[in-house]
Amino acid sequence: MKQMFKAILRDERGASIVESLLYITVIASVAWVATTTFGGGVRTGANSIGTGVQTRLNPTFT
């Protein structure tokens, strides 16, 4: 039972699966924060460009 538990916690390379999950979680959270931050910036920039174009063209919706 003890050996089976050790086998679950450690793969054949000796890297802990728990450690791997921790790294994956950290990388995923960093990627999520970067996507959210830069995504918001891109969205704001696109809205600004859209507003500028709309103001210059001054379309009238009737």
Secondary structure, DSSP 8 states (H G I E B T S, - for coil): -HHHHHHHHB-TTS-BHHHHHHHHHHHHHHHHHHHHHHHHHHHHHHHHHHHHHHHHH-----
